[in-house]
Amino acid sequence: MTAPIRVLIETTPKKVFASALDWPGLARGGRDEAVAIESLIACLPRYAPVAAAAGERFEADDAVIEVVERVEGDASTAFGVPAKVAAPDREPTDEPEAERLAALVEAAWAAFDRIAAAAPEELRKGPRGGGRDRTKMIDHVNGADGAYASVMGLRHDPSDRAAVEAMRADMLGVLRRPSDGSPLAGKRWPARYAARRIAWHALDHAWEIEDRSETG
């Protein structure tokens, strides 16, 4: 029997996030808890190739969602970011689990790179005519990773491709180290939360690029 997918629910009046605590990158939002969970379930087949690329077995069919924690969200949650650190995020990571989390983050980056490379420069606009085009989306994701690296105690300026690769290698190096669950570099994020935040941002924008790419 497939193990349930442990989920954190963070709630605000404007937005609710459902985040899979053991599967970095698997997080979806909605106007309420039911919609957020429905959206999470809907993207399981989309996440499965990412897990497979990391060498993980992931059953998208007949998955069981288990809400293990509910927390009050904050302004970041309302804005559209899964921002809250859950109790399970503070669980220690031994060497195999640390390697697993790093592999899933690396697979999320690879998915973003592949999807972005195949997309047209001009992406379909949103209902109000907004949204970044491909190059600006790439710059945004890389810039955000620079900020995430800082929270992990690293300093990088992802100004070109070589710098991005060096930054990612250092971030993965941190995630591959076993952890007692304390915040990385004495700052805010434990390793498990860092992994799921980084992977979520990469996949969220990868799937946005896919959805906004012109077809035919």
Secondary structure, DSSP 4 states (H G I P E B T S, - for coil): -PPPEEEEEEE-SS-EEEEETTSTT-EEEESSHHHHHHHHHHTHHHHHHHHHHTT-----TT--EEEEEEEE--HHHHHT---PPPGGGGS-B-HHHHHHHHHHHHHHHHHHHHHHHHS-SSPPP-TTS----HHHHHHHHHHHHHHHHHHTT------SHHHHHHHHHHHHHHHTS-B-SPPGGGSS--HHHHHHHHHHHHHHHHHHHHHHS---
